[in-house]
Amino acid sequence: MTSFPTPLATDSITSGLGWFSDHAEALNAGTTDGDSLVPQLGRQALFRIGVPQALGGAGGTTFDALEAIAAVAERSLTAAFVFWGQRTFIEYLLQSPNAGLRERWLPALLAGEFAGATGLSNAMKFLSGIESIQIAATPHERGWRLNGHLPWVTNLRKAGFVVAAAVAPDNGAAPAVVAFTDRLPGVRRSADLDLVALRASNTAAIAIDAVEIGPEDVIHPDARTFCPHVRPAFLSLQLGMSIGLARAALQTARTLGKGAHDVLLPRAETVANELGSVVGSVREGLATERFRSDPAALFRIRIRLAEIVQVALGLELDATGGRAYLLDHNRDFARRWLEAAFVPVITPSLTQLQGELAKHAGTCAA
Ligand SMILES: Cc1cc2nc3c(=O)[nH]c(=O)nc-3n(C[C@H](O)[C@H](O)[C@H](O)COP(=O)(O)OP(=O)(O)OC[C@H]3O[C@@H](n4cnc5c(N)ncnc54)[C@H](O)[C@@H]3O)c2cc1C
């Protein structure tokens, strides 16, 4: 029988998350300062979860970090998404062979004093054959000169950020994964994108014009090695967002369903049980590292969880009834409905994963 590492106490994660509930509406609408999110998450020591103590973390596992993201997502998906971006950048540093880069950035990122953003959708789509790498790297003195564009990146704090991106050398070398900051000449952040939700997430585009970096800024020299290696953590941490949203919707459906709608309760119980069992599979897959050798298993979980989010929100709507349409009623349902629209499109999108599974099935059949 597999024995799992002891998870960090849930109470120690959830106490102190009231700020995220109180600000969920304003974070979604963008009427509160998005720059406050990273320091707020840092003050709760959330970025340290699942990071070795020897590196300044709180110890624990990637699954603990996923649970912390889920706990925040139950309250605010905007906050959970920013948490995911920062924690995923931290994961890149943990898995990078570049110890100097890790030592340079980790302390400020763990403390929430500086923002780390992941622009690796492009690399993940590149690996699936959907997109070419959007930043060109030309050898220059002791490093590279970069030119290109990242159309969507979250957690680009106006106070400053470091971002991870894949770059394609124009001398035919393998695409690499690098980090650069907005402080370098030639890096230009756009205004915030005009999103329908998650508006305080500091999501913007970055133009990269003759930006010079050196070997000290390379996270990994080969994106084709690094991205599949980091993908189980990248995807699993993302699952925290779906899990938190589904838990919040089911909890509301069960609470309201106790009254006039007790026909809903058995359906909510069934979905909650399935959610619990899928979360158990994620925990088991991370503990045994099964997702490294069997990425398709994780892809199927991501697709199933996205479906569970939709069903859970449907139950919350059924249980709430017409009040869900009233502006002066509790706005949680309306907010979650829009937040949830993001779940299928975040890279890797559901269609991308379905394409990967079809390719995988074709290879197995062949
Ligand atoms: C609010 C928000 C925040 C974001 N933050 C970040 C971030 O922090 N970092 C980051 O890197 N990216 C980020 N993204 C980008 C995001 O994850 C997608 O990469 C982005 O939405 C661009 O892809 P697209 O949906 O325009 O896909 P398109 O390339 O236009 O494709 C449309 C759809 O078809 C699918 N598709 C296209 N070709 C194929 C194919 N051959 N096989 C199967 N499916 C295919 C795509 O996956 C997508 O679902 C963000 C997006 C949003 C909406």
The ligand as an ORCA input file, in Angstrom:
! r2SCAN-3c Opt
* xyz 0 1
  C      -7.188     35.804    -18.229
  C      -6.070     35.108    -18.923
  C      -4.829     35.055    -18.331
  C      -3.753     34.418    -18.965
  N      -2.544     34.374    -18.340
  C      -1.515     33.732    -18.933
  C      -0.244     33.646    -18.275
  O      -0.034     34.099    -17.150
  N       0.768     33.056    -18.925
  C       0.621     32.547    -20.176
  O       1.601     32.021    -20.705
  N      -0.570     32.578    -20.822
  C      -1.634     33.165    -20.222
  N      -2.851     33.197    -20.846
  C      -2.925     32.645    -22.195
  C      -3.780     31.367    -22.303
  O      -3.417     30.415    -21.390
  C      -3.813     30.921    -23.772
  O      -2.577     30.597    -24.266
  C      -4.337     32.067    -24.504
  O      -5.647     32.138    -24.167
  C      -3.961     32.047    -25.945
  O      -4.487     30.981    -26.593
  P      -5.875     31.102    -27.344
  O      -6.956     30.705    -26.411
  O      -5.955     32.434    -27.972
  O      -5.704     29.926    -28.324
  P      -5.690     29.878    -29.886
  O      -4.309     29.525    -30.258
  O      -6.367     31.002    -30.554
  O      -6.612     28.606    -30.054
  C      -8.013     28.610    -29.764
  C      -8.348     27.319    -29.036
  O      -8.037     26.183    -29.865
  C      -7.081     25.379    -29.235
  N      -6.178     24.896    -30.258
  C      -5.520     25.634    -31.183
  N      -4.829     24.819    -31.991
  C      -5.059     23.555    -31.570
  C      -4.615     22.275    -32.011
  N      -3.784     22.141    -33.054
  N      -5.037     21.190    -31.333
  C      -5.886     21.317    -30.296
  N      -6.341     22.493    -29.849
  C      -5.934     23.601    -30.474
  C      -6.383     26.265    -28.213
  O      -5.801     25.543    -27.164
  C      -7.548     27.138    -27.747
  O      -8.346     26.450    -26.832
  C      -3.945     33.829    -20.242
  C      -5.218     33.860    -20.841
  C      -6.276     34.487    -20.212
  C      -7.624     34.481    -20.868
*
